[in-house]
Amino acid sequence: MSVAQVKRIAISDSPIPWLLPLVCLLVVFTIYPLIYNVWLSFHEFVPTKRALKFVGMANWVQLWNDTRFWSALGVTFLYFIVALVFEIILGMAIAMLLDAELPGFSVLRATLSMTLVIPPAIAGMMFLLMEDPQFGVLPYLLNTMGLLDKSTPILATSSLALAGVLVAEIWQWTPFMVLIFMAGLRSLPAEPYEAAMIDGASSFHMFRRLTLPMMSKVIAVAVLLRGIDLFRVFDYVFVMTSGGPGTATYTVSLYAWQQTFSFLKWGYGATLSLVSLAMVMIMANVFIKVFKVRW
C-alpha cells in the first residue's frame, strides 16, 4: 500500500484508522497472552535448568486429580454466591431509600461512591485491622452484642474467616450495585406507579409487580458485571488471610498465583488460570442467554 493510499484512508470515513489502535491493543494485551498461556499449559518450568520443558497433558491431568483445586473452587463458588446475594439485596434496598430528592441525599450518594476509588488491597488491610481480636472495632461490637467472644480471632477461625473477608468485599462493592440500581430506578416510567396508587396497591405490591419486572434487565447486567469480578477474587483474600486458616479461604485465583509465583510451576498456574477463564466465559454466556441480557 502506497503512502497516498494510506493518507486517503486516514482522511476518509473508513473505520480502519480508528479501529487499528484498538485492534493492536487487543492483540498485544489479550490475544497474545491467551495464546501464550495455552502454550504454557503444555509445558513446565524447570528451575534447575531455567528452561521450559514440554509435559503434554500432564498439567491438565494433575488439575483433574488435584483435591486442593476442587476445594478452592468450592470456596470460590461459596464466596461468589454469598457476596452476590448480599450486594444485590443491600444494593436494591439502599438504592430505593436514596431514590429521592431530599436534603442531604445527594451528599449521601456521593459519599457512597467513595468506597469504589479505594484499592481492594487497601480495603482489605483496613478490615484486617478492624477485625483484629485485640484492638479491632468489629470484634468489640460483636462482643458488646453478645454474638462473639472478643478474644476469638475472626480471620484465624475456620468457620469465621470467609465471613470476615466477605465483609470487606460487600462493604466496598455494594455502592457499585447501588449506583447501577439507582440509574435503573430513575429511568422507570411514573405512569404505572400512579395507576397502581389510584388502585390502592401497597408499596410491597408495587415493588413486586412493577419495580422488579421493569428492573430485571438492569439487575441482570449488574449481576453479570459483579459475578465476573467476584469469581476472580484475589486481593482481599491475599491481604487478609493468605488463604488460611488452612484452606478455609483458598480461592482459585489465589491458588493459581501461589502455584505460579511461589512454587514456580508456571505451566500448572497457566492451566489453573485457563480453567478459571473457561468457567467464567461459560457461566457468563449461559447467564446472557437465559436472562436475555442486551447491552
C-alpha positions in Angstrom: 0.0 0.0 0.0 1.4 3.4 -1.1 1.7 6.5 1.1 -1.0 8.2 -0.9 -3.4 5.3 -0.2 -2.6 5.4 3.5 -3.3 9.1 3.6 -6.6 8.6 1.7 -7.7 6.0 4.2 -6.7 8.3 7.1 -8.8 11.2 5.9 -11.8 9.2 4.6 -14.8 7.8 6.5 -13.1 4.4 6.8 -13.2 2.9 10.3 -9.7 1.4 9.9 -7.8 4.4 11.4 -10.0 4.4 14.4 -10.1 0.6 14.9 -6.4 -0.1 14.3 -5.1 1.2 17.6 -7.8 -0.8 19.5 -7.0 -4.0 17.5 -3.3 -3.6 18.3 -4.0 -3.2 22.0 -6.4 -6.2 21.8 -3.7 -8.4 20.2 -0.9 -7.3 22.5 -2.8 -7.4 25.8 -5.4 -10.1 25.2 -4.9 -12.4 22.3 -1.2 -12.9 22.6 -1.3 -13.6 26.4 -4.1 -16.0 25.9 -2.3 -18.0 23.2 0.9 -17.9 25.3 -1.0 -19.2 28.3 -2.4 -22.1 26.3 1.1 -23.0 25.0 2.5 -22.7 28.6 -0.1 -25.1 30.0 1.6 -27.9 28.0 5.0 -27.0 29.4 6.5 -26.7 32.9 9.3 -24.6 34.2 12.4 -26.4 35.4 14.2 -24.1 37.9 17.5 -26.1 37.8 17.7 -25.7 34.1 16.0 -22.3 33.9 14.0 -23.6 30.9 10.6 -24.8 30.0 10.0 -28.5 29.5 7.2 -30.0 27.3 5.0 -32.1 29.5 2.0 -32.6 27.2 -1.3 -33.1 29.1 0.4 -33.7 32.5 -0.8 -30.3 33.9 -4.4 -31.0 32.9 -4.4 -34.5 34.3 -2.9 -33.1 37.6 -5.6 -30.5 37.8 -8.3 -33.1 37.4 -6.9 -35.1 40.3 -5.9 -32.1 42.4 -8.1 -32.0 45.6 -6.7 -28.6 46.6 -8.1 -27.2 43.3 -11.5 -28.6 43.9 -11.5 -27.3 47.4 -10.5 -23.8 46.2 -13.2 -24.0 43.5 -15.8 -24.7 46.2 -14.7 -21.8 48.3 -14.7 -19.5 45.2 -18.3 -20.5 44.4 -19.4 -20.0 48.0 -17.7 -16.6 48.1 -19.3 -15.8 44.8 -22.9 -16.7 45.8 -22.9 -15.1 49.3 -21.3 -11.8 48.1 -23.6 -11.5 45.1 -26.8 -12.2 47.2 -25.9 -9.6 49.8 -24.8 -7.0 47.3 -28.0 -7.3 45.3 -30.3 -7.2 48.4 -28.4 -4.3 50.1 -27.8 -2.5 46.8 -31.5 -2.5 45.9 -32.6 -1.6 49.4 -30.2 1.4 49.7 -31.0 2.5 46.1 -34.7 2.7 46.8 -34.0 4.6 50.1 -31.8 7.1 48.3 -34.1 7.4 45.2 -35.5 10.8 46.4 -34.5 14.4 46.2 -34.5 15.1 49.9 -32.0 17.4 51.6 -28.6 15.7 52.1 -29.3 12.7 49.8 -27.0 14.0 47.1 -24.2 14.1 49.6 -25.0 10.5 50.7 -25.0 9.3 47.1 -21.6 11.0 46.5 -20.2 9.5 49.8 -21.3 6.0 48.8 -19.2 6.2 45.6 -16.0 7.0 47.6 -15.5 3.3 48.5 -15.1 2.5 44.8 -11.9 4.5 44.5 -10.1 2.7 47.3 -7.8 -0.1 46.0 -9.1 -3.5 47.2 -5.8 -4.3 48.8 -6.1 -1.2 50.9 -9.7 -2.0 51.8 -8.5 -5.5 52.8 -5.8 -4.0 55.1 -8.4 -1.7 56.7 -10.7 -4.6 57.6 -7.7 -6.7 58.7 -7.1 -4.1 61.3 -10.8 -3.7 62.1 -11.1 -7.4 62.7 -8.1 -7.7 64.9 -9.1 -9.6 68.1 -7.1 -7.2 70.4 -7.9 -3.7 69.2 -10.3 -4.2 66.2 -13.7 -2.4 66.3 -15.7 -5.3 64.8 -14.8 -7.9 67.5 -15.6 -5.2 70.1 -19.0 -4.5 68.6 -19.9 -8.2 68.2 -18.8 -8.9 71.8 -20.9 -6.0 73.0 -23.9 -7.5 71.3 -23.1 -10.9 72.7 -22.5 -12.5 69.3 -18.8 -13.2 69.6 -16.2 -13.6 72.3 -13.8 -10.7 71.9 -10.7 -13.0 72.1 -11.9 -15.1 69.2 -9.8 -14.2 66.1 -12.2 -13.8 63.2 -9.7 -14.3 60.4 -7.9 -17.2 62.2 -11.1 -19.2 62.9 -12.0 -21.6 60.1 -15.7 -21.1 60.5 -15.5 -17.3 60.5 -12.6 -16.4 58.2 -14.5 -16.4 54.9 -17.2 -14.2 56.5 -14.5 -11.8 57.7 -13.2 -11.5 54.1 -16.8 -11.1 52.7 -17.4 -8.2 55.0 -14.7 -6.2 53.2 -16.0 -7.3 49.8 -19.6 -6.4 50.5 -18.7 -3.1 52.1 -16.6 -1.9 49.2 -18.8 -3.1 46.2 -22.4 -2.7 47.4 -22.2 1.0 46.5 -21.5 -0.1 42.9 -24.8 -2.0 42.8 -26.5 1.0 44.4 -25.3 3.3 41.6 -26.5 0.9 38.9 -29.9 0.3 40.6 -30.4 4.0 41.2 -29.8 4.7 37.5 -32.3 2.0 36.6 -34.9 3.3 39.1 -34.5 6.9 37.7 -35.3 5.5 34.2 -38.6 3.9 35.2 -41.8 5.5 33.9 -44.0 7.1 36.6 -47.4 6.3 35.0 -47.6 2.6 36.2 -47.0 3.7 39.7 -49.6 6.4 39.6 -52.1 4.0 38.3 -51.2 1.4 41.0 -51.6 4.1 43.7 -55.0 5.0 42.4 -56.0 1.3 42.6 -54.8 1.2 46.2 -51.8 -1.0 45.7 -49.4 -1.2 48.7 -45.7 -0.3 48.4 -44.7 -4.0 48.6 -47.1 -5.0 45.8 -45.8 -2.1 43.6 -42.2 -3.2 44.2 -43.0 -6.9 43.4 -45.4 -6.2 40.5 -43.8 -3.1 38.9 -40.3 -2.3 40.1 -38.7 -5.8 40.0 -40.1 -6.7 36.5 -39.1 -3.4 35.0 -35.7 -3.5 36.7 -35.0 -7.1 35.6 -32.6 -6.2 32.8 -30.7 -3.7 35.0 -30.4 -6.3 37.7 -29.2 -8.9 35.2 -26.4 -6.6 33.9 -25.3 -5.7 37.4 -25.2 -9.4 38.4 -23.2 -10.2 35.2 -20.6 -7.5 35.9 -20.2 -8.2 39.6 -20.3 -12.0 39.0 -17.3 -11.9 36.7 -15.4 -9.8 39.1 -16.3 -11.9 42.1 -15.1 -15.2 40.5 -11.6 -13.9 40.3 -11.3 -12.5 43.8 -7.7 -12.3 45.0 -6.9 -9.0 46.7 -9.0 -9.4 49.9 -8.0 -13.0 50.5 -4.3 -12.4 49.8 -4.1 -9.4 52.2 -6.4 -10.6 55.0 -5.8 -14.4 55.3 -3.5 -15.6 52.5 -5.9 -18.5 52.1 -5.9 -19.5 55.7 -6.6 -20.8 58.2 -5.8 -24.0 56.5 -7.7 -23.8 53.2 -10.8 -22.0 54.6 -10.4 -19.0 52.3 -8.4 -20.5 49.5 -9.8 -19.3 46.1 -8.9 -20.4 42.6 -7.1 -17.1 41.8 -5.0 -17.3 45.0 -4.1 -21.0 44.3 -3.1 -20.1 40.7 -0.9 -17.2 41.9 0.7 -19.5 44.5 1.5 -22.2 42.0 2.9 -19.7 39.5 5.0 -17.4 41.7 5.6 -19.2 45.0 6.2 -22.8 43.6 7.4 -21.6 40.2 5.0 -24.0 38.5 4.3 -21.8 35.5 2.6 -24.4 33.4 0.3 -25.5 36.1 -0.5 -21.9 37.1 -1.4 -21.2 33.4 -3.6 -24.3 33.4 -5.5 -23.1 36.5 -6.0 -19.7 35.1 -7.3 -21.1 31.8 -9.8 -23.3 33.6 -10.9 -20.3 35.6 -11.3 -18.2 32.4 -13.3 -21.0 30.7 -15.7 -21.3 33.7 -16.3 -17.5 33.7 -16.9 -17.4 30.0 -19.3 -20.4 30.1 -21.3 -19.1 33.1 -21.4 -15.6 31.6 -22.7 -16.8 28.2 -25.3 -19.1 29.8 -26.5 -16.2 32.0 -26.7 -13.9 29.0 -28.7 -16.5 27.0 -31.1 -17.4 29.9 -31.8 -13.8 31.0 -31.6 -12.3 27.5 -29.2 -9.6 28.6 -28.8 -6.9 26.0 -26.0 -4.3 26.0 
